[in-house]
Amino acid sequence: MTEATATAPDTRKPAEISNARDLFSKFDALIAEREALLATGVRDPFAIVMDQVLSPTRAIIKGKETILLGTYNYMGMTFDPDVVAAGKKALDEFGAGTTGSRVLNGTYQGHKEVEDALKDFYGTSSAMVFSTGYQANLGIISTLAGKGDFVVLDADSHASIYDGCFLGDADIVRFRHNSVEDLDKRLGRLPADALKLVVLEGVYSMLGDVAPLPDMVAAVRRHPNCMILVDEAHGMGFFGAKGRGVYEEQGVEKDVDFVVGTFSKSVGTVGGFCVSNHPKFEVLRLVCRPYVFTASLPPSVVATAATSIRKLMHAADKRAHLWKNSQRLHKGLTDLGFKLGTETPQSAIIAVILNDQAQAVAMWQALLELGLYVNMARPPATPAGTFLLRCSLCADHSDDQVEQIIAIFATAGKATGAIG
């Protein structure tokens, strides 16, 4: 090939390029679906820009003050004065970033402080911090369970859990969502001498339902060579007397080998972690590829996380108010006639189930125009055929705001036909 032909400009028209078969062709159906949706005049649900964030519960979107009900900011720590001050101080003293992994560029003081805070919070001997919660699952699962091992997981597990299985090349065994009987049965079919990692989630993020951990742990312990990992991304902060998560509230702390979580929910910043009492845990720092080969969190981020975690240890009043908000909103939406993901409030997540995508989009748009931001979710993020609006409450939502939210849902529901 000559230089002239190698650098010749592409003279095809845009339509010819878009119709050509290439590596993007597999997405053509999704592109067409999105374009058809936007052609109806609806805002792009995945392109909302918050012009200004006023508090954990309020923002300016398109010039309009909007109540935030889709942020996962469960404990409202993003604007906590002590948390913000810690981040500013670390930024001044340690700079904007680490520019490399801890294995190569070293551990900053803040990394040790946040891991110490996690060990105190969870009462464990070890804590390991990652750059995101997704990366924590990716790294821990792929490192623990490799080729020839089995990962036994709930069919509704988060994408990061599945991706950890794929990266480690472990065999995946799925059991029906929250089914203790199916978990027990599938473990019984595996070779007794095979090594198995059972991955559970305290709170499932789409419907907001909680796992029956005591029964699941009892089922797992009937089988040999099993270790248990619980993902408490959506449970940390407000479940349990100390806020450790569902596994604490349900009394199985001593039976769980690993707890994985994130800083991007109740902690109010970004990052992920795994805590454990296993005596060999620290070797993971040398063999966990997503830890070894990823830049560590910036000093300002770990400083905010450490401060937030220590404050969450003494946040009983916030936890109580968040539960009050969840119970009030669940009752209000139920009374209006909405179908919800759970019959009773089980967490800070309340899922409103709609008939189809068209109704979900119309309802989401109506809520936004009325000044309420929620998450719209569809397959494959949700179970097959399920379209929903996911509400995530915050401890900083006032009683008046919860009443406003219910009133907005009533207006939007009647306007879209979602309720009578």
Secondary structure as UniProt FT lines:
FT   HELIX           3..6
FT   HELIX           14..19
FT   TURN            23..24
FT   HELIX           25..27
FT   HELIX           28..39
FT   TURN            40..41
FT   TURN            45..46
FT   STRAND          50..55
FT   TURN            56..57
FT   STRAND          58..61
FT   TURN            62..63
FT   STRAND          64..68
FT   TURN            74..75
FT   HELIX           77..79
FT   HELIX           81..94
FT   HELIX           102..105
FT   HELIX           109..122
FT   STRAND          126..130
FT   HELIX           133..144
FT   TURN            147..148
FT   STRAND          150..154
FT   TURN            155..156
FT   HELIX           159..168
FT   STRAND          171..175
FT   TURN            177..178
FT   HELIX           180..188
FT   TURN            192..193
FT   STRAND          196..201
FT   TURN            205..207
FT   HELIX           213..220
FT   TURN            221..222
FT   STRAND          226..231
FT   TURN            233..238
FT   TURN            241..242
FT   HELIX           246..249
FT   TURN            250..251
FT   HELIX           253..255
FT   STRAND          258..262
FT   TURN            266..267
FT   STRAND          272..276
FT   TURN            279..280
FT   HELIX           281..283
FT   HELIX           284..287
FT   HELIX           289..292
FT   HELIX           299..312
FT   TURN            313..314
FT   HELIX           316..336
FT   STRAND          339..340
FT   STRAND          349..354
FT   HELIX           357..369
FT   TURN            370..371
FT   STRAND          372..373
FT   STRAND          375..377
FT   TURN            379..381
FT   TURN            384..385
FT   STRAND          387..392
FT   TURN            395..396
FT   HELIX           399..416
//
